[in-house]
């Protein structure tokens, strides 16, 4: 993910592409997990990195992608606030 002054704008652009299926950037090379798969897990109700790890196996080998996954979870939560009474869709 991009950082710096225009980082949030670029992240927003990446999220839009990830949600529409236009990008399939690899986030976890060890377990071959794409950005799209992580977004799908978030849409199903994952709310934190351990949920993503359990659902996709991303970040369960070497751990290099954990910061990226953390950032994706934070960005998703910021852009898609959840109803605290909502049900999980796993």
C-alpha positions as CSV (number, residue, x, y, z in Angstrom):
1,X,0.0,0.0,0.0
2,X,1.1,3.5,-0.6
3,X,2.2,5.9,2.1
4,X,2.9,9.6,2.3
5,X,0.9,12.7,1.5
6,X,-1.3,11.2,-1.3
7,X,-1.3,7.7,0.3
8,X,-5.0,7.7,1.4
9,X,-6.1,8.8,-2.0
10,X,-4.1,6.0,-3.6
11,X,-5.4,3.5,-1.0
12,X,-8.9,4.6,-1.8
13,X,-8.3,4.0,-5.5
14,X,-6.8,0.5,-4.7
15,X,-9.8,-0.3,-2.5
16,X,-12.2,0.6,-5.3
17,X,-10.3,-1.6,-7.7
18,X,-10.1,-4.5,-5.2
19,X,-13.8,-4.3,-4.5
20,X,-14.7,-4.4,-8.2
21,X,-12.3,-7.2,-8.9
22,X,-10.0,-5.0,-11.1
23,X,-6.9,-5.8,-9.1
24,X,-5.5,-9.0,-7.8
25,X,-2.3,-7.9,-6.2
26,X,-0.5,-10.6,-4.2
27,X,-0.3,-9.6,-0.5
28,X,1.0,-12.9,1.0
29,X,3.6,-14.5,-1.3
30,X,4.1,-17.5,1.0
31,X,0.5,-18.6,0.9
32,X,-0.4,-17.0,-2.5
33,X,-3.2,-14.8,-1.0
34,X,-4.3,-11.8,-3.0
35,X,-5.7,-8.4,-2.0
36,X,-9.0,-9.5,-3.5
37,X,-9.2,-12.5,-1.2
38,X,-8.5,-10.4,1.9
39,X,-11.2,-7.9,0.8
40,X,-13.7,-10.8,0.4
41,X,-12.9,-12.0,4.0
42,X,-13.4,-8.4,5.3
43,X,-16.8,-8.3,3.5
44,X,-17.8,-11.6,5.1
45,X,-17.2,-10.1,8.5
46,X,-13.5,-10.4,9.4
47,X,-12.7,-7.5,11.8
48,X,-9.0,-8.1,12.6
49,X,-5.8,-9.6,11.3
50,X,-6.2,-13.0,13.1
51,X,-9.6,-13.4,11.3
52,X,-7.9,-12.8,8.0
53,X,-5.2,-15.3,8.9
54,X,-7.7,-17.9,9.9
55,X,-9.8,-17.5,6.8
56,X,-7.1,-17.0,4.1
57,X,-3.9,-18.3,5.8
58,X,-2.3,-14.9,4.8
59,X,0.4,-13.9,7.3
60,X,0.7,-17.4,8.9
61,X,4.1,-18.3,7.4
62,X,6.9,-15.7,7.5
63,X,4.8,-12.8,8.7
64,X,6.3,-10.2,6.3
65,X,2.8,-9.2,5.1
66,X,1.2,-8.7,8.5
67,X,1.7,-4.9,8.5
68,X,0.0,-4.7,5.1
69,X,-2.9,-6.9,6.3
70,X,-3.2,-4.7,9.5
71,X,-3.3,-1.6,7.3
72,X,-5.9,-3.2,5.0
73,X,-8.1,-4.1,8.0
74,X,-7.8,-0.6,9.4
75,X,-8.6,1.1,6.0
76,X,-11.5,-1.2,5.4
77,X,-13.0,-0.5,8.8
78,X,-12.6,3.2,8.3
79,X,-14.3,3.1,4.9
80,X,-17.0,0.6,5.9
81,X,-18.1,1.2,9.5
82,X,-19.7,-1.9,10.9
83,X,-23.0,-2.2,12.8
84,X,-21.9,-3.5,16.3
85,X,-25.1,-5.6,16.4
86,X,-24.4,-7.2,12.9
87,X,-23.8,-10.8,12.3
88,X,-20.7,-12.4,10.8
89,X,-21.0,-14.1,7.5
90,X,-18.3,-16.8,7.8
